[in-house]
Amino acid sequence: MDLEGIARKAGVSRSTVSRVINNSPNVSDRTRQRVLSVIEQENFHPNIAARALVKRRTDIIGVVIPSPANVFLSDNNYYPMLLSGLGQATRALDYAMLMWLGEVTHDDQHLMHKISNPHLTDGLIFVSLTNDHPLYTKLSRLRIPFVMIDRPFADLDYANYVSIDNVRGGEVATEHLIRIGRRRIAHITGMMTITDAHDRLAGYKNALRAAGLPIDYRLIVEGQFTYEAGYHGMKTLLPHQPDALFAASDTVAAGALQAAKEAGLRVPEDLSIVGFDDVDIALQSNPALTTIRQPIRDKGEVATRLLVDLIHERVSSPQHVVLPTELVVRQSCGG
């Protein structure tokens, strides 16, 4: 049966059926229910929209990664590992995944409208939104469940998220360097518009204070989660003679390691280095990097399962899941 047949059986016009399918507000509840009843009786599903309308679900999860596409081509395999976890859980739960990849600006209203369209997905997973991201203003108005991977920068009392204890991770990294006798411990941060970077910096400072060591701001360099930021950050630090570095990511640590080598420093004899993440570059570096391992794939899997539970109303918002990290000691600290 086509739209005309549905309209005749429901006693409405074809345009009314179309408005119901497109969830237009210009249809009375009584008429909407009558049309939906006919659609279900006739098993009318010529396209995804009609089938989703009858089921009230699309069985699709939307994943929004508002980062440049070239992050997938970098030495940092964080995003591929995260997507592996997302994809594995999505398949296991019999869902499909729709992904938006690329930077979203305040002017990109069309894309932002698509992302928040409840007819495309049953729920959304947002990955690493910066604190000033234009999508933040839409979160409270979303009509579908959403989960954020990584704790939101703002204190959003309605937000669901899956994260790690970045503060504790920063503390453990710095405590390890203190334990092996280092005292001039530097830090190159990640992107400071992302909560992870703030929290890792906070952990670094906490550990120094707890050990009675001064916080020397000449030993703190603001960076990005990139190799280049680590390389240039270490060049900035060299005149201040650090004997150790806690880097906000393994990719940052690898860039810093290269700059230290070029300056004639021996790692770990002259400079001990600890990274964060435990991605491939940590093992590929020479020497291999001591790092804070975070369960990247698990974050994707847990976020997906949490979102499906929210979709099926098995849990209610807000849900906050914090996964543990662990120290992995390798040669960059003499391990």
N, C-alpha and C positions, 0 to 999 in steps of 0.2 A: 504494500500500500504506500502511496506517495503522500505528499503534503496535502494535496487536494482531497484525497480520500480521508485522511485524518480530520480535515476541516469539516467535511460533510458529516462524518459520523459524530463529531463533537458538537455540531450545530453552530460552528463559528466560521469566520473567514480564514482564507489561507494566510493572510497577513497576521492574524491573531496567533495561529499556530507558530508562525515564524517568530513572533515576539516572545512566545512562551519558550521556544527552543533557545532563544538568545537571552532568556532571563530578563526581558525588558520589564521595568516597573509599571508600565502602562497597561497592565492586565489585572483584573480583579482576582482575588484569591480563589473565588468559586470557579471562575472560568479556567484559571490555570490548572486547578485540580482536575477539572473535567477533561481538559486536553491531555494532561499527563496520564490520566487513567486510560484514555483511548490509545495513546502511544504504547503504554505497557501491554494492553490487551492485544494489540496488533503486532507486538514485538518489532516495533518500527525502529530500526537503527541503520539508516543508510550511511551514517557517518559517525565519527567519534562524539560529536556534540550531542546528538540525539541519544546515543547509548549512555553517555555520561549523565544526561538529564534524567533518564529513567532510573539509573542506579544511584543517582545523587553523588557519584564519584567518577573520576576519570581513571583511577588506578595509575596515576602518573605523579611522580615527585619532581618538583623543580629544584635545581641546584644553581645558585647564583654565585659566580666567582668573579667579582668586579676587579680583576687584575689583568694586566696586559697579557696577550696570548703567548708572548715570548717567555713567560715564566716556565712553560712546559719544555722549553728548549735549553734552559739553564742547567748548571751543575747541581742545582738544588731540586731533588726529586720529591720534595714535600707534597706538592699537589698531585702528582701521579699516584703516590702512596695513599693519599687521602681519598682520591677517586676510586682506587682499588677497594677500599673499605666501603665506600658508599655504594659502589656497583655490586659488590658481593652481597650486601644486605638487601639491596633493592631486588635483586633476582631471587633471593631466598624468600622474600615476602611476596613474590609474584606481582611486583610493581615494575613500571618502566621509569626511566629517568630522562628528564629534559633539562639540558644544561645551557645556561647563559654564561658565556665567557667573554670578558672584555670590560674595559673601563666604562662606567656609566657616569654621565655628567648631569648637572642640574638642568641642562637644556634638552636632555634626551628624554622628553616626556613620553614619547610614543613607546619606547622600549620599557620605561618604568611602568606604563599602563599595562603592557603585555605581561610583565613579570608578576603583577598583582592581580591578573585576571583569573578568577576562580574557575572559569570554564576550561582552562588549560591544564591546571594541576590541582591536586587535592591538598597540597601543602608545599612549603618552601624550606630549603636549607640555604642559609647565607653563610659564606665562608670569608672570614677575616675582613669584615667591614671596618673601614677607618672611622674614627670618631666624628669626622665632619662629612661623612658620606651622605649624598642626597637621599638615599634609600631610607635612612634613619627616620626621616619625617613621615614616611609611609607606614612604618611598622605598626603603629598603634591603630591604623585604619584598615589593616588587612582583614579580609573576611574569611581567610583560611588559616589553618595553623602554620606556625613557622618555628624553626629551630636555628639558632646561631651556633656555628662552630667557632669557639673562642668567646670568652666573656665579653659582653658589650662594654664599651668605654663608659657610657652613661649608665646610671643606675636605673634601668628600665624594669619596673616591678611587674611588667606583663610578659617579659621576654623569657623564652626557654633557651637554654644553651648547654653545650657540651664543651668542656675545656679541660685544661690540666692545671696543676698548682704551679704556676710560673714563678710566684714569689719563692716558694720552697725550692724550686729548681735552681733559681739564682743563688739562694743561700747555700745549697749543697755544693754547687760549683765553686763558690768563693771559699767556703769552709775547707774544701779539699786543698785548694791552693795554700791556704793558711796552714793547714796541717802538715804540708810538706816543706814548710819553712819560708814561704814567700811572704813579703811584706809590702812591696810596692806593686800592688795588684791593680791593673788597669781594666777598663771596661769599654768596649765599643758597642753601642746600643743598636737595636733594630729601629724600624720606622716608629717614631714616637707618637704617631697618630693611631697606633695599634696598641691595644691594652697589653698584649704579650710583652712588648718592649718595655712598657712602664713597669710591669710587675717584675720582670727579670732584673731591671735596674734597682727596684726596691729591695729585692732579695740580696743583691750584691751589697747594697748599703747596710742592710740589716746585719749581714755576716761581719762586715768590717766593724760596725759598732759593738757587736757582741764580743769581738776579739780585742776590743780596746784600740783598734787601729783608726787613724784619722781618715776622713773622706777627703781626698785631694782631688778637687775638680779638674785639675790639669790632667789627671789620669782617666777622665771620663770624656769620651768623644761620641757625639751623636752621629748615628749612621743610618743605614738602611739594611735590609736583610739581603745584601748582595756581596759578591766577591770584591767588587771595586770599592765598596764602602770599607771593607776590612783592610784592603791594601792601603788606601789613602789614610784611613784612620790610624793604622800602625805607624805610618810615616809621620803623622802629627804627634804621636806619642813618643817616638824614639828620643827626642831631646830631653824628655823627662825621666828617662832611664827606668822604665818598669822592669820588674823581674818576673812578672806573670801577667797573663791576660785572660779574662773571662769574656768571651765573645757571645753576642746574643743569638748567633746561629752558627752551624758548622760552616756554612758558606762564607760568612764573615770571618770566621777563624782561619779558613784556608787562605783567604786574601791576606790576612794579617801575617800568617806564616810565611808567605812568599816575600812580603816586604821585609820581615825580620831576617830572612836568609840573605836577601840582597844587601842588607846592612851589615852582614858578617856575624850576626848573632847565631848561636847554636841553640837548637831546641831539642831537648829541654834544659840543657845545662845552663844557658844564660837566660832563657825565657821559657817558662812553662805556659801552656795554652790549654784552655778548656772551652769547648764549643757547646752547642745546644741543638738537639733534634735527633742525632744519630741517623743521618741520611747517608747516601752512598759516598759522598765526598769525604766523610769522616774517616772511612777506611782507605780511600784512595790517596789521601794526603801522605806525605813523607816528611816526618814520621806520622803515623796514624794518630788521629785526634782522640784525646780524652773528651768525653762529652756527656751531656745530660740526655738520656734517651727518653723520648716521649712516644706514647703508643699512637702513632699517626693513623694507621689503618683502623685501629679500634675506635678512634674519634669519629671516623666516617661511619663505621658500622653502628655505633651506639647512637649517633645523631639520627640515622635513618630509622632505627627501631623506635626511638623516642617519638619521631614525627608520626610514624604509623600508629603508635599508641594514642597520640593526640587526635589524629584523624578519626579513629574509631572510638574516641572518648573513653578509652580505658584509663587514662590519667587526665588530670586537668592542669592548666597553666597556673603559675609558672613552675617549670621543672629545671633544676640546676644540677648538672652532673659534672663532677670534677674527678678526672682520672689521675693516677699516680705517675711519677717519673722515677728514673733511677740513674745513678752515676755509673758510667762505663769508663774504666781507667785503661788508657792505652799509652803509647810511647811519648806523646807530646807532654806528658807529665812524668816521664821516667818509668811508666808502668811496664 
